[in-house]
Amino acid sequence: MRYVNTVSGPVSPDQLGRTLMHEHFLFGYCGFQGDATLGGFRGQEYLDACVKAVEDARAYGIETIVDATTNECGRNVRFLQKVADTTGINIICSTGYYFEAESSFAYWNFRKGFADIGQEIYEMMLAEVTRGIEGTGIKAGVIKLASSCQQITPMEEIFFKAAARVQKETGVVIITHTQRGTMGPQQADLLIANGADPSKIAIGHMCGNTDVSYHEEVLKRGVYVNLDRFGLQGELFHTPTDGQRMDLIKALVDKGYGGRILLGHDSVNVNLGRPIVMTEMMRQSLKDANIRTIGAKVLPGLKERGMNGEQIDALLRANPRNLFA
């Protein structure tokens, strides 16, 4: 592809600038739609929160944000377009579904009784990449896939195979969710075996595992790795610390993989449905879970670890550009 679909229209990869590869302007766990009486959509409040997030990201030079919210988890392309129009930021939206335990696969399980859902999912993704989403003309710029902890379920595999088919035909980028950093090699192998181009694949949430050899096992397949949960730390998320993640980046750069590392936070600017009742453990775990953390902590931390400005900037600028080019 010589251009990238954003919610405001196609742009050249050279126009992306510094890019965050995995964020959520809006996100709702499946079922939030049924709680609309007490958890309805508060448009202006949500817009103000998302505009503030864009301003926070721009403070360290971010020009493009990939919104990784899947179809059933509150993806709202009209709202994303409003954020983009208000701020001028590039927003790349997704087509795809979340991992089985937290998705709405009941719909597809129902259809499986009388339809070829692999074909139907392929048709859905292809239409959203090439024609537009929900009649808007706004096209998805990435396919988002997800697998479960320590397994890719049969239903998840159907989505992976459909996505590989669409990627082979269109050149669209695939980004993924690995639950707790597991199944990275298996995700890459499944996509590549079904025709996807490894240079257009970013295996996500890989910073859930900071074993350098595990990352090398994934990277040797020719894909990118998304270290995209910065700020999410602690027992609640069963994750390494940001310091351990920065050590991992430095180790991978030293081994020559600096050109295939991507960054993000997996931040959620607005949780759809009723406001979350926060426990003290949640407050502590989420204190850095925002779109500011890479600028405030990670970029200085990488410099302290001996990475130079060009190496650091590549993680946000050159690497996303090359992925989408």
N, C-alpha and C positions, 0 to 999 in steps of 0.2 A: 504494500500500500504506500502511495506517495503522499498521503494525507492521513490525518487522524480525525475521527468523528468526535466532536465535542457537542455539548447540548446547545451551543450557539452556532454550530455549523462546522465544516471541515477546516482544519488548520494543518500547516506543514509541521512535521516533526521538529524542524529547526525553530519553530515558534513556541515550543512548549516551555522552554526555560527550565528553571528549577522545579522539579515535580515530586509531589508526594504520591506514592503508588497505591495506598490503601487506607482510605478514610471513609467516614459515613456522616453526611450532613444530617440525614434522618435515618433512624433504624427502629424497627419494631419487631419484637418476637412474635411469631405466628400466633394469631388469636387476638392481637391488640385491636383488630378491626371490630370485634364483637363487644368491646368495652367503650364504644364511642360515646355512650350517654354521659359517662363520667370521665372519659379520657379522650375527648374530641380534639380535632385538629385546630390549633391556635395559630393561625397563619402569620399574623404580624409578629407575634412573640417569637415564633420559630425563625422567621426571616431575620429578625434582629440578631438572634443568637448566631445564625450562620454567617451573617455579614461580619459580626465580631470575630468569628473564627477565621474568616478570610483575612481580615486585617492582621490578626495575630500571625498567620502564616506568611503574609507579605513582609512582616518585619524582618524576616531573614531570607527574603528574596524569592519566595515561592510564587510561581506564575501559573502552575497547573496542579489540579487535584483530581485524582482518580477516585470517584465515588463507587465503592465496592458493594453497595447495597443491592441485594438480589431482588428478583421480581416479587417474591411473596413476603419480603421483610420490610415493606414500606417504601420501596423505590417509587419516587414521585418526580418524573422528568419535567413536568410543568413547574414544579417548585424549584428544581435545580436550575432550570432556565432563568427563573426569576432571580435567583442568587447570582448567577453569572451576569445577567443584564444589569443588576444593581452594582456589582463590584468590578466587572470587567475581567474576572478570573476565568481561566479555561477550566471547565469541569468536564471530565470524561465519565460517562455513566456506563452501567453494566447491563448485560442480559445473563440470566442464569438463576440457579437455585442453591440454597444453603445445604449443609450436611443433614443427613436423614433425621437424626434425633431432634433437630430443632427447625425442621422444615415443614412444609405442608404437602407431603407426598401422598396424602389420602386421595387427593384429586387424581394424581397419576395412577395410583393403584386401582382406583375405580375405572379409569379409562383403559387400563391394561386388559380388562376383561373383554373388550370388544374392539380395540384399536391397536395399531403398531405404535406404541408410545415413543419408541426410538425415532421413528420417522416424524412424529408430531413434535417432539422436542427439537429435533433438527430444524423443522420448518419454522418453529417459533423463534429460535435463535437467529436463523438466517434472515427472517423478515425483520427482526429488530436491529440487525446489523446493517442491512442493505436498504430497507424501505422506511423504517421508523417504528416507534413505540406508541401503541394505543392511539393510532390515528394522528399523532402530532407531527410526524416528519422528523422528530428528534431521534437520531440513530445511536445505538450503543457503540462505544469505542473499544470495549473489551468484553470478553466472555468471562464470567466468574463461575468457578467450580469449587466444590468442597467435598472432603471425605471425612469419615469418622475417625475416632481415635483407634489406631492400630488396625484399621481395616478400610477397604473401599467396598461398601455394600453393593449388592446387585443393582439396586435402583440408582445409586450414585454412579455406578459404572455406565449405565445407559446415558446419563448426562455427559460423562467424559467422552464417550464414543461419538455422541452427537456433536459435541463441541469440536472435537478433532476434525470431523467432517466439514463443519462450517469453516474452521480455520484453514483447512487445506484449500477450500474453494475461494476464500475471500482475503486471506492473509491477516485477519484480525488477531489481535493479541489475546492470549489466554492468561488470566491470573487465577491463583487458587488459594484455598484455605486448607491448611493441614491442621487437624485438631491436635494441639499440644506438640506441633512439630513432627508428628509421625506420618509415615507413608509418602515422604517426599520422593524417594527413588521410584516407588510403585506408581505414583501419579505421573511422573515424567515418562516412565516406560509405557504406561497405558496410552497416553496421548500420542507418543511417537509411533508406537506400534499401529495406531489407527490413522496415521498419515499427517499428524501435526508437525510443524516445523519447530524444532527445539529452540531456535533463536527467537521465536515469538511466544515463548512460554516463560512465565515467572511463577515459580513455586513459592507459595506464600506462608507466612507465619513460621518460617524456618528458624527464627530466633527463639522458638520454643525449645530448641535443642542446640546447645553451644558446643557440641562435639565437632571439632574441626574435620575429623575424618568422615563424619556423616555428611557434612556439607560438601566435601570433596567428592563423595560418592554421587551426590546429586549433580554437582557442577560438571563432572566429567561427561555427563550426558548432553552437554551443550546448552543447557537452559540457564536462566537467571534464578537467583534466590532473592526473595523479598524478606528483608529483616524489618518487619512492619508492625511491631507491637511495642515500640518504645513508649515508655510511660506506664505501661501495664505491668505491674510488678506485685509480688507478694503471694501469700498462701491462696488468696481467692482465685488467682489466675493460674496457679501451678506453673509459674514461669521463672526463668533466670532473671537476674537483675539487669538493669541497663548497663552497669559497669561490665558485667560478663559479656553482654552483647557487643559492647564496644571493643572488648578484648578480642572477640571472635572476628569482627571486621578487620582489625589490624592483622590478625594471624592470616586471614584469607588474602588480604592485600599483599602481605609479605610472600605468599605462595603464588602470586601472580593472577589472582582472581578478582582484582579490583574493578575490572571492566564488566563484571556480571553480578554486582550487588546493587540492590534497590532498597529504598528506605520508606518508612511510613510509621504511623502510630496505631492504626485501627481505632482511631478516636471516633466517638459518637457525640455529635454536637447536640442532637435532640433525640431523646428516647420517646417513641410514639406510645400513646396510651396514657394511663395515669402516671403521675410522677412517681419515681422509685423512692421507697422509704429506705433511707440509708442507715445501715448499722455502722458502728465505729470502725469495724474491720474493713468495711467497704469504703468508708471515707479515707482511711489510711492507704488502702490499695489503689484508690483512684486519684490521689492527690496530684500526681503527675500525668494522669491520663487525659492529655489534651494536646492540641495541635501545636502548642508552643515548645514542647519538650525537645524536639530535634534541634531547634535553633538555640534554645537556652542551655541544654546539657550535652547533647550528642556531638555537635560540631566542635565545641570547645574541648570536649573529652577526647575526640579523635586527634585533635591537634596536640594535646598533652601526651598522647601515646606515640607521637612522632610522625604522624601523617602530614604531608604537605598540603598546601592549599589546592593544588591541582587534583591531587588524589581525592580530597574531601569533596570538592565541587563536582567531580565526576559522578559520585554516588547519586547526586540530585539532578544533574544536568545531562552529561554526556550519555550515561547509561540508559535513562529513560528514552532519550532521543534515539539511541541506537536500537532499543527494543521496538519502538514504534516505526522506525524508518523503513 
